[in-house]
Amino acid sequence: MRSSNPVFSRRGFSRSGGYAGFGAAQQAGGPAAVQGNPYAGTNPYAQTQAAPTNPYAAGGQQNLTPEQLQQMYGAPPAGQQTGRMTMDDVVMRTGMTLGTVVVAAAVAWIAHLPIGAGIGAALVAMVLGLVQAFKRTPSPALILGYAAFEGLFLGVISQVYNERWAGAPMQAVLGTMAVFIGVLAAYKTRLIRVNARFQRFVLAAAIGFILLMAVNLLFAAFGGGDGLGFRSGGLGIAFGIIGVVLGAAFLAMDFKQVEDGVRYGAPREESWLAAFGLTLSLVWIYLELLRLISIFRD
């Protein structure tokens, strides 16, 4: 399963991404392949014929939780001792990444950085994000660097919106939290089912949305005003809602990515990729809500 986010494509947690050989063809004498497991084949924690007591055996045991394996075999749960990613790893890395965004945004807000500095920070964040997106391994320095510069941009743009629409940034933050909780609840209760068809539809819709916004920006830059009107009036409200829905769909895909990584024994360092993807999706939702609130306030 290959998952994506609103801006960048990530190689981690995919069958075809080739990260660290996961999902590669079965080697002779190697671990037994497990149908549906994108990490089978070259998983260093999978059962080999020479190690029959390994609790991370191939076969029906691959889908057992770490706690069930520990009860059955007395084996250590996934984490530092096994090198496998856990949900705690994802939560901790996501907290670090989002915390960096919040701190940087607060610094930009308090320092009253000019709009030019915010645009420059956004460009640096985009470059760092692209570099990480095309790397074969996650880099904590790149991800935290992206979070810092993205936070500076968010602090500047939020202050600009707050000066014209007082309280809009706080409303956007609360809305982003509500979307996150709602999507998580819908995903856990399986109201949202992330499958290949769902991903193809979301990716196609996101590409169309981004292209339309780019065209609108060009018309606005060279023709003045609001371009084609995608960011004002009734049409602006419709596209703002579509943007928020797309961000929510990418959040669901990120949740699926994390779930698969934990279930199939992804390397522990890939929790940074999960944090990176979740941060991208939340930033996308926040910006769309900020624009949508400004249209309603007008």
N, C-alpha and C positions, 0 to 999 in steps of 0.2 A: 504494500500500500504506500503510495506516494502522497504526502500531504504538502500543502502549500499555505502561504499566508497572503495578505492583501498586496504586499509589495514585492517580496522576494521569494524565490524558490529555494527550498532547503534540501540538501542531499540526505540528511539523516533520516533514519527510520524508514527507508524505502527499500523495495526489492531491487530496483534498478540503479540506485544511487551509487552502489559499489563501495560504501563506506566500510573500511576495514574488512572487506571481503564478505560481509553479511549478505545472505541471499545468493551466494555464489553456488556454482554447481557442486554436487556431492563429490568429494574426493575419495579415491579408493582407500578402503580401510579406515575412513574417517567416521565421524558421527553419523548416525542414521538420520535421514531427512524426515522432517515433520511437516505434514501438509498444513498449509495456512500459516506457518511460522516464518516470517521474513528473515529471522536470524538463524534459522537452521542451516546446516551444511558446514559452516566454518565456525560455529559458535564454540568458543573455548570452554564453555561450561556444559556443553552437551555430553551425553554418555558416549564413551568409546567402548569398543569390545574388550579392551584391556583393563577397563575400570568398572566392573559390574556394581560396585558399591557407591558410585557417584549418584547423589540424590537428584542431580539435574539430568536425569536420564531421558533419552528419546522415548517415544511411544506415548502412551496415555498420560504420563506424568508431566509433560511439558506445560499443560495448561493449569497445573496446580499452583496455588498461591505459595509464596515463600513460607507463610505460617504453616500451611498444610505439610509442606516438605519438611519443615523443622520438626513437626509432631511425628511424622512418619519415620524420619531417619535421624533425627537429632542433629540436622545440618544447620549451619549458620544461615540466617536470612540474607537476602540480597542487600548489598551495601558495600561498605569498605572492605569487608572480609572476602567478598566474592567478586568485586569489581563490576557488579551489575547495577543498573539504574533502579532507584526506588522512588516512590512518590514523595518521600521526604526530601530526596535530592532535588526534585523538580520544584517543590515548594520553596526550599531554601534559596536556590539559584534565581527563581522568579522574584522572590522577595528582595534579593540583592539588586537585581536589575531594575525592578520598579522603584526600589528605594533610591537608587542612583538618579533615576529620572525625576523623582519628586524633589530630592535635595537640589539638583541642578536647576530645576524650575523655580524653586524658592529663591535661590541665589539670584537668578535673572530678574525675578519679580522685585526683590528688595533693592537690587542695584539699579533698577530702572534702565536696563540695557536698551540701546536704540534698536529700531526695527532692522537696520542694516546688520547689526551683530546677530540678531535672530536668524536672518536669512543665511548669513555665513555659517552659523552653527548647524542649520538644517542641511546645507550642502555637505559639510564635513560628516554629519551623521549619515547622510545618504551614501557617501563614499565608503565609510567604514562598514555600513550594512551590506553594501554590494560586495566588498572584499570578503566578508564573512560568508556571504551567500555562496560564493564560488570556491571557498576553501573546502577541502575534503575532511577537515577535522575542525571541531569547534575551538575558538580562541576566546577565553574569558576576557583577555585584555581588549580585543576588538569589540566584544559584546558590551562590556562595561563602558568602553569609550563611546560607542554608539549611544548608549543610554545617557551618558553625561551630556553630549552635544544635543541629542534630541530633547533632553530636559531643558537646556538653555533656550532652544527654539520655542518649546511649549510655554515656558515662562514669559518670553517676550510676546508671543502671539496672544496669550491669555490676558496679559495686561492691556494690550491694544483693544481686545474685545470688552474687557471690563470697564475701560474708560468710556466706551460708548453705550454698552449695555451692562449696567452695574449688576453684579451677581451672576452673570452668564457663565463664567468659568466654574463656579461652585455647582451650578445647576448641571453643567456638562459632566463634572466629576461624579455627582450623585447618579446621573443617568447612566454613565459608563459602568458604575458599580451594579446598578440594577440590571443592566443587560448581561453582565458577567454572571451574576447569580441566577438570572432567569435561564440563560443558555446552559449553565452547568446543571441546573435542576432538570431541564428538559432532556439533556443528554443522559443523565444518570437514570432517568425514568424511561428512557428509550422513546420519548416523543420525537426526538431527532435521531435518525439513523444515518450515520455517515457511511456510505458505500461508494463504489466507483461511479455510479450514475450521479449521485449527489455531488461528488467532487468535480466531475466534468461540467455539470451545470453551473456550479458556483464559479469555477475558473473562467468559463466562457462569459458569464455575466460580469465578472470583475474586469476582464479585458475590455469588454464593450463599455463599461462604466468609465474606466480610466481613459480610454480613447476619447469619449465624449467630453470629459472634463478637460483633456488636453486641447481639444479643438476649441472649446469654450474659452480657455485661457488665451489661446492665440488670437481669437476674435476680440477679446477684451483688451489685449495688449496693443493691437494694431488698429482696432476700430473704436476703442473707448467704451465706456459704460460697462455693462455686465455681459458683454459678448452675446451669446445666444440666449441668455436668460435662464441658464441652468442653476443659477445661484440666487435667484430672487423670485418673489411672487409665488403663485401656485406651482409653477414648474420647478422652482427652487425647492419648495417643500417636498414635492414628489421625489426629486433626486436626492434630497437629504435623507428621506426615509429609506430609499433604496440603498444608500451608502451605509446606513446603520444596520440594515438587514444583512448586507454583504459582510460587514464586520462581524456580526453575530454568527454567520455561517462559517467564517474562517475560524472563529473561536471554537466552534464545534469540531472542526477538522483538527485544530490543535489538541483538543481533548482526546480525540481518537488517536492522534499521534503519540501522546503521552501514554495512553492506556496500552497501546501495542508495544511501546518501548519497554514498559515495566513488565508486561506479560511475557514477552519473548526474550528477555534478557539482553537488552541493549547495553552497550558499554556505559559505565557510570558518567563519563564526561559528556555524553550526549544530553544530559539534563540541561546543559547550557543552551543547546539548540532549542529545547522545549521552552526555556525561559525567554530566549530571543523571539521565538514565534509568538508566544503569548503577549509579550510586550508590544510587538508590531501590531497585533490585532487590537489591543486595547488603545494604543495611540490612534489608530485609524478611527475607532469608534468615538473616541473623545473629540477628535477634530470634526468629524461629521456632526456630532451632537452640538458642538459649539456653533457651527455654521447654521444648523437647523434652528437652534434657539434664537440666534440673532435675526433670522427671517421672521419667526413668530413674534419676536419683540417689536419688530418694525411695524 
